[in-house]
Amino acid sequence: MSRHVPWDPWPDVRWDALAVVGGLVLEVPEGWTVSEVGSGVRLDREDDALSIDVRRLSGDPAAEIIRRVEDRPDALVLEATADRVLVALPEADDVVIRDLRTLRDVRVEVTVECSARDWPDAAVVVDGMLDSRWRQAPDEPTTRNRRVAAAAAPGPTLPWRTPDGVLDHLVRFRDRGLVPASARRSEAGVAARELGFVGRFGGVTEKGDELVGPVVDHDALLVVESSDPASDTPPQRWACWLQGQKCVVRASQDDGSEALGIVRPGSLVAHLLQWLDIDPVDSVGVGEPVTITTAQYEDRSGPCPSDVEWFQRAWAAPRWQLVNGWSHQAGKGVHGMIVPGVGALTWERGEDTITLRPEDTAVIVRSAIEGVNAFVAVTSGAQSQR
């Protein structure tokens, strides 16, 4: 596709369908229609399941976001920069993603608000429209929007906090009416009884069986690990067992405890994103790639091997968070890297090298959502939600 820009960028039979809003020229993607709405246009996918609003910029585009999350303790602000605000709003059986792009150079804002099931596809469409022959994507680091980040809530929580090993304890003794005294008096055994998962003699109660049932007889399993490639510390794990329309989630915590809960498949995305603990203002977004040796990647104790500014900040960070997850049943996983003070990174392995590149935080968010979408689609019940 040519990137030549004619003097008069209006629709012409020689070009694809165009829409002009303020100083922005958009190529309407194939399979989408465009209509005028207020101070801009709306792009609708042909199945009417997804819309993208493109409007002239007026006032503070982040003000509405702040109003919407201030009274939502389960809301998650995932990216908060001058150019983009990305928010996850959990509902009873779904997670709504609001993706706001602000193009100050042409005084235009682009908004997508849709289910997490549809957002990855919508985000790809917007990315394509904003990096076309009509407009080049910016190549400067983004500016943090701490005002939006300050409105961020804790996000969704799982109902039970337990010592490490309580769920394993329930699985081990599920079919035992009488549990050995040593197991009942263990930290896991005591916690299980206090939470009502087991009875006086250690047998699993109806409440405990509801939690352990999907673990023993699941349709699909998704396990996500978070580790530092330069540390020998065991990785933290987030795991979900899916059985029909029931998900049992176990999430390891920084203090060594575990969070447990039973959630609906539609809310699973929000729980995984909350556990990843993404800082919404750490999003450099762009920058030249840096290549280091595998030895340097696995041991950052020496001097920084690069003079690239974003990488020097990354090198000085006390911890890198390498995220890897997989579901054999879904055939898809979750992958990415988060570095405090920098944001998301992607990497490419060479023979004895690692090439790292900064990305928008939305890149790792998209990976997480796509992985969970594939996971919950394993069961026929989840398919019917689409």
C-alpha positions in Angstrom: 0.0 0.0 0.0 1.4 3.4 -1.0 2.0 6.0 1.7 1.7 8.8 -0.8 -0.7 11.5 0.6 -2.5 13.5 -2.0 -3.1 17.2 -1.5 -6.9 16.7 -1.2 -7.4 13.6 1.0 -11.1 13.0 0.2 -12.7 9.8 -1.1 -11.8 8.9 -4.6 -12.7 5.8 -6.6 -9.0 4.9 -6.8 -8.7 4.6 -3.0 -10.2 2.6 -0.3 -13.3 4.2 1.6 -12.2 7.1 3.7 -13.6 9.0 6.7 -12.3 12.4 7.7 -12.7 13.7 11.3 -10.9 17.0 12.1 -7.4 16.6 11.0 -7.5 12.8 10.8 -8.1 10.8 7.7 -9.2 7.2 8.3 -9.3 4.3 5.9 -12.4 2.3 6.7 -11.4 -1.3 7.2 -12.9 -4.0 5.0 -16.0 -5.4 6.7 -16.9 -2.2 8.4 -19.3 0.7 7.6 -19.1 4.3 8.6 -21.8 6.8 9.6 -21.8 10.4 10.9 -22.4 10.8 14.6 -22.4 14.1 16.4 -18.9 15.7 16.1 -17.4 12.7 14.3 -18.1 9.3 12.8 -18.9 5.8 14.0 -17.4 2.7 12.5 -19.6 -0.4 12.8 -18.6 -4.0 12.0 -20.9 -5.6 9.5 -22.3 -7.9 12.2 -23.2 -4.9 14.4 -21.4 -6.4 17.3 -18.6 -3.9 17.5 -18.3 -0.1 17.1 -15.5 2.4 17.1 -16.2 6.1 17.8 -14.0 8.8 16.2 -14.8 12.3 17.4 -13.3 15.8 17.5 -11.5 16.4 20.7 -13.4 18.6 23.2 -12.6 19.2 26.8 -10.7 16.6 28.9 -11.2 13.1 27.4 -9.9 11.4 30.6 -12.5 13.1 32.9 -15.2 10.6 32.0 -12.8 7.7 32.7 -12.1 9.1 36.1 -15.8 9.5 36.9 -16.5 5.9 35.9 -13.7 4.3 38.0 -13.9 6.4 41.1 -17.0 4.5 42.4 -15.9 1.1 41.1 -13.5 -0.7 43.5 -13.3 -3.6 41.0 -12.3 -1.4 38.0 -8.8 -1.8 36.7 -6.9 1.1 35.1 -4.4 -0.8 32.9 -2.7 2.0 30.9 -2.8 5.7 31.7 -0.8 8.0 29.5 -1.5 11.3 27.7 -2.2 9.3 24.5 -4.1 6.3 25.8 -6.3 5.2 28.7 -7.2 1.5 28.9 -9.7 0.4 31.6 -11.3 -3.0 32.5 -14.7 -2.8 34.0 -15.9 -6.2 35.4 -19.6 -7.1 35.1 -21.4 -10.1 36.4 -20.5 -12.4 33.5 -18.2 -10.2 31.4 -15.4 -7.6 31.5 -16.0 -4.4 29.5 -12.9 -2.9 28.1 -12.8 0.9 27.4 -9.9 1.9 25.1 -9.5 5.6 24.7 -6.9 7.0 22.2 -6.2 10.8 22.3 -4.6 12.3 19.2 -3.8 15.8 20.3 -1.9 16.7 17.1 -5.1 16.4 15.1 -7.5 17.1 17.9 -9.3 13.8 17.7 -10.2 11.0 20.1 -10.9 7.4 19.3 -13.0 5.2 21.6 -13.7 1.5 21.8 -16.0 0.1 24.5 -16.8 -3.5 24.2 -16.6 -7.0 25.8 -13.1 -8.4 26.5 -14.1 -11.1 24.1 -14.1 -8.6 21.2 -11.5 -6.0 22.3 -8.3 -7.7 20.9 -9.8 -7.6 17.4 -11.0 -4.0 17.8 -7.6 -2.9 19.1 -5.9 -4.3 16.0 -8.4 -2.4 13.8 -7.7 0.9 15.6 -3.9 0.3 15.5 -4.2 -0.2 11.7 -6.2 3.0 11.2 -3.8 5.1 13.3 -0.7 3.8 11.4 -1.6 4.2 7.8 -0.6 6.1 4.7 -2.5 9.0 6.2 -0.8 9.1 9.6 2.4 7.7 11.0 2.3 6.2 14.5 4.2 8.4 17.0 7.8 7.3 17.7 8.3 9.3 20.9 7.8 7.9 24.5 4.4 8.6 26.0 3.7 11.0 28.8 2.3 9.5 32.0 -1.2 10.4 33.2 -0.9 10.1 36.9 -4.3 11.8 37.5 -6.1 8.9 35.8 -3.8 6.4 37.6 -4.6 7.9 41.0 -8.3 7.1 40.4 -7.4 3.4 39.9 -9.1 1.0 42.3 -7.8 -2.2 43.8 -9.5 -4.3 41.2 -11.5 -7.6 41.6 -10.6 -9.7 44.6 -10.9 -13.4 45.4 -12.9 -14.1 48.6 -10.5 -16.4 50.5 -6.9 -15.7 51.6 -5.1 -18.8 52.8 -1.7 -20.1 53.7 0.2 -21.9 50.9 -1.1 -25.4 50.3 -4.8 -25.3 51.4 -6.2 -26.3 48.0 -3.6 -29.1 47.8 -4.7 -30.2 51.2 -8.4 -30.4 50.1 -7.5 -32.4 47.0 -5.4 -34.8 49.0 -8.1 -35.5 51.6 -11.3 -35.1 49.5 -12.4 -38.7 49.9 -11.3 -39.1 53.5 -13.8 -38.9 56.3 -11.2 -39.1 59.0 -7.9 -37.2 58.4 -4.7 -37.9 60.4 -4.3 -35.5 63.3 -1.0 -34.3 62.1 -2.6 -33.1 58.8 -5.6 -31.5 60.7 -3.2 -29.6 62.9 -1.0 -28.4 60.0 -1.2 -24.8 58.9 -3.2 -25.7 55.8 -5.4 -28.0 57.8 -6.2 -25.4 60.5 -6.9 -22.7 57.8 -9.2 -25.1 55.9 -11.3 -25.8 59.0 -11.5 -22.1 59.9 -12.8 -21.3 56.4 -15.3 -24.1 56.6 -13.7 -26.2 53.9 -13.3 -29.2 56.2 -15.2 -30.4 59.3 -14.0 -31.3 62.8 -12.3 -34.5 61.7 -10.8 -33.1 58.6 -13.3 -34.4 56.1 -14.1 -32.0 53.2 -17.4 -30.2 53.6 -19.9 -29.3 50.9 -18.3 -25.9 50.7 -14.9 -27.4 50.3 -16.1 -29.9 47.7 -17.5 -27.0 45.7 -14.0 -25.6 45.6 -12.1 -28.8 45.0 -14.5 -30.4 42.5 -13.4 -28.5 39.4 -9.8 -29.0 40.3 -10.2 -32.8 40.4 -12.5 -33.0 37.3 -11.8 -30.0 35.1 -12.4 -29.4 31.4 -9.4 -27.2 31.0 -6.5 -25.8 33.0 -4.6 -22.5 32.6 -1.4 -21.9 34.5 0.5 -18.6 34.4 3.9 -18.1 36.0 5.6 -14.8 36.9 9.3 -15.0 37.5 12.5 -12.9 37.1 15.0 -14.5 34.6 17.9 -13.2 36.8 16.6 -14.7 40.1 16.5 -18.2 41.6 13.4 -17.4 43.5 10.5 -19.8 42.7 8.0 -18.3 40.3 4.6 -17.1 41.5 1.7 -18.9 39.9 -1.8 -18.1 38.9 -3.9 -21.1 38.0 -7.5 -21.6 36.9 -9.4 -24.9 36.6 -12.5 -24.6 34.3 -15.5 -26.9 34.7 -18.5 -25.8 32.6 -19.4 -22.3 33.8 -17.4 -22.6 37.0 -13.8 -21.5 37.4 -11.7 -22.1 40.5 -8.8 -19.7 40.7 -5.7 -19.9 42.9 -3.3 -16.9 42.9 0.0 -16.8 44.8 0.7 -13.6 46.7 3.8 -11.6 47.5 3.6 -12.5 51.2 3.6 -16.3 50.4 -0.1 -16.7 50.9 -2.7 -17.7 48.3 -5.9 -16.2 47.2 -8.7 -18.7 46.3 -12.1 -18.2 44.7 -14.9 -19.5 42.4 -15.7 -17.1 39.6 -17.6 -17.1 36.4 -15.7 -17.5 33.1 -16.7 -14.0 31.9 -14.9 -12.4 34.9 -11.7 -14.4 34.6 -9.9 -11.8 32.5 -10.2 -9.2 35.2 -8.8 -11.6 37.9 -5.8 -12.4 35.8 -5.1 -8.8 34.9 -5.4 -7.8 38.6 -2.9 -10.5 39.6 -0.4 -9.3 36.9 -0.4 -6.0 38.8 0.3 -3.8 35.8 1.4 -0.2 36.7 -0.8 1.9 34.3 1.8 4.7 34.0 4.8 2.5 33.2 4.4 2.5 29.4 7.3 3.8 27.4 5.7 2.4 24.4 8.4 3.0 21.8 12.2 2.9 21.6 15.0 1.3 19.8 15.6 -2.4 20.5 18.5 -3.5 22.6 20.3 -6.8 22.2 22.2 -8.4 25.1 23.7 -11.8 25.7 21.8 -14.6 27.3 24.2 -14.5 30.2 23.5 -10.8 30.8 19.8 -11.5 30.6 20.1 -14.1 33.3 22.5 -12.1 35.5 22.0 -8.3 35.7 24.5 -7.7 38.5 27.1 -6.2 36.2 27.2 -2.7 34.6 24.4 -1.9 32.1 25.5 -3.1 28.6 23.7 -0.3 26.7 23.5 3.5 26.6 19.9 3.4 25.5 17.9 5.5 28.0 14.9 3.2 28.4 17.1 0.1 28.8 19.3 1.8 31.5 16.1 2.3 33.5 15.1 -1.3 33.0 18.5 -2.5 34.0 18.4 -0.6 37.3 14.9 -2.0 38.1 15.1 -4.5 41.1 12.9 -7.0 39.4 11.8 -8.0 35.9 8.5 -9.8 35.7 8.6 -12.5 33.0 5.1 -13.8 32.4 4.5 -17.2 30.8 1.3 -19.2 30.8 -0.2 -22.1 28.8 -3.4 -24.1 28.5 -2.9 -27.4 26.7 -6.7 -27.8 26.2 -7.0 -24.3 24.6 -3.7 -24.5 22.7 -2.9 -20.9 23.6 -1.0 -19.1 26.4 -0.1 -15.8 27.9 3.3 -14.3 27.4 5.0 -11.0 28.1 7.4 -9.1 30.3 6.8 -6.2 32.7 9.6 -4.0 34.1 8.7 -1.4 36.7 9.4 2.1 35.5 9.5 1.0 31.9 6.4 -1.1 31.2 5.9 -3.9 28.8 8.7 -5.5 26.8 8.7 -8.0 24.0 11.7 -10.2 23.4 13.3 -12.4 20.6 15.8 -15.1 21.2 18.9 -15.5 19.1 21.5 -18.2 19.2 23.1 -16.7 22.4 21.3 -13.3 22.5 18.1 -11.7 23.7 16.7 -8.7 21.8 14.3 -6.6 23.9 11.9 -3.9 22.7 9.5 -1.6 24.7 5.9 -1.8 23.9 2.6 -0.3 25.0 1.2 -1.9 28.1 -1.8 -2.9 25.9 0.5 -5.5 24.2 0.7 -7.7 27.3 -3.0 -6.9 28.2 -4.0 -8.2 24.7 -1.9 -11.3 25.2 -3.6 -12.0 28.5 -7.1 -11.4 27.2 -6.5 -13.6 24.1 -5.2 -16.4 26.2 -8.2 -16.3 28.6 -10.6 -16.0 25.7 -9.3 -19.2 24.1 -9.3 -20.9 27.5 -12.9 -20.2 28.3 -14.0 -21.1 24.8 -13.0 -24.7 25.5 -16.4 -25.5 27.1 -19.6 -25.5 25.0 -21.1 -23.2 27.7 -18.5 -20.6 27.1 -19.0 -20.8 23.4 -22.7 -20.0 23.8 -21.8 -16.7 25.5 -20.3 -15.4 22.2 
